[in-house]
Amino acid sequence: MIDPFLAKKGANPPFPNTLNKDTFNPTVDLPISIEEIIDADVVIVTHLHPDHFDAAAIEALPKTIPIIAQSEDDVAVIRKAGFQNVQSIDRISYIEGISLTRTNGKHGIGEIGKMMGEVSGVVFNHPDEKTLYLAGDTIWCNDVEDSIRLHHPEVIIVNGGAAQFLQGDPIIMTKEDIYQTYMAAPQSTIIVSHMEALNHCLLTRRELQAFLNEKELSKHILVPIDGESITF
């Protein structure tokens, strides 16, 4: 399980300084029950923003479940919340034959990017499976380009939504960023996650799908609905 965000619809206040300042988060209900969601072997937390590891997840997850965090600093925070089996990804090379490699990203640029702090992605590699690159909360940047060039992923998951505050540029991928990702990895299947669930995310599935249809990329870039499963 990646980045558990388990709050009920509207349970959290809006992210401030945004266009949709009166819309509470999350803006949608969970597609399945929390019990089904947390039935996992391992939890990976790419960073500690509340839409990636929230109070509801802290309450619901068994305190003995293995958790992998992006850094020793994040490990300390998660352990302080009561979890007993937490390690940084740099200390975990393999899980049941799957190799894990941390990648870098940029959660925005300029002052906003600095405020958003460190974020990570993960590359999953297994000899019998397609190489999967989970980019995490990042815009299109050299870090993403370098990860694609180094790992040659066959499947890439990006966080779309073009989340943005009233000042500064978007902090996760816009439709143009997603297109740049495709251009760097035209042989990969790209899955767009992180859509239409937070008040500061301005890119809708409908707008993104229209953009993809225009560029004839709908077979290469997938935009699943909440709860949809994709198997490779």
HUFEN-V469903 format. One record per backbone hydrogen bond with DSSP energy under -1.0 kcal/mol. CO is the residue of the C=O (numbers start at 0). NH is the residue of the N-H. E is the energy in kcal/mol with one decimal. If there is no record, write none. Layout:
# HUFEN-V469903
co = (CO CO)
nh = (NH NH)
e = (E E)
This chain:
# HUFEN-V469903
co = (0 3 7 11 16 18 19 24 25 32 33 37 42 43 48 48 53 54 55 56 61 62 65 66 67 68 70 71 72 73 74 75 77 78 84 86 87 92 94 97 98 100 102 105 105 108 109 110 111 120 121 122 123 124 125 130 130 131 132 133 135 140 141 142 143 144 145 146 147 153 154 155 156 157 158 160 160 162 172 173 174 175 176 177 178 179 180 184 188 189 190 192 196 197 199 203 204 205 206 207 208 209 210 211 212 216 216 219 221 224)
nh = (43 53 10 24 165 20 22 11 9 36 37 39 67 2 51 52 57 58 59 60 64 83 42 86 44 88 74 75 76 77 78 79 82 81 66 68 90 99 97 94 124 122 120 107 138 112 113 114 115 102 133 100 131 98 128 153 154 123 156 121 137 144 145 146 147 148 149 150 151 188 132 190 134 192 172 201 202 170 161 177 178 179 180 181 182 183 184 187 155 221 157 159 26 200 163 207 208 209 210 211 212 213 214 216 215 219 220 189 191 227)
e = (-3.1 -1.2 -2.2 -2.5 -2.7 -1.3 -1.5 -3.7 -2.7 -2.0 -2.6 -2.4 -3.0 -3.0 -2.4 -1.2 -2.3 -2.0 -2.2 -2.6 -1.6 -2.9 -2.5 -2.2 -3.0 -2.6 -2.2 -2.1 -1.6 -2.4 -2.6 -1.9 -1.4 -2.0 -2.7 -2.5 -1.8 -2.0 -1.9 -2.3 -2.0 -2.5 -2.0 -1.6 -2.4 -1.7 -1.9 -2.3 -2.1 -2.2 -3.3 -1.7 -2.3 -2.9 -1.9 -1.8 -2.0 -3.2 -2.7 -2.3 -1.6 -2.2 -3.0 -2.0 -2.3 -2.2 -2.4 -2.4 -2.0 -2.5 -2.7 -3.1 -2.6 -3.0 -1.5 -1.0 -2.5 -2.8 -1.9 -2.3 -1.9 -2.2 -2.1 -2.1 -2.5 -1.6 -1.1 -1.9 -2.8 -3.4 -2.6 -2.5 -2.0 -1.5 -2.4 -2.4 -3.2 -2.1 -2.0 -2.5 -2.7 -2.1 -1.5 -2.8 -1.0 -1.3 -2.6 -2.8 -2.8 -2.1)
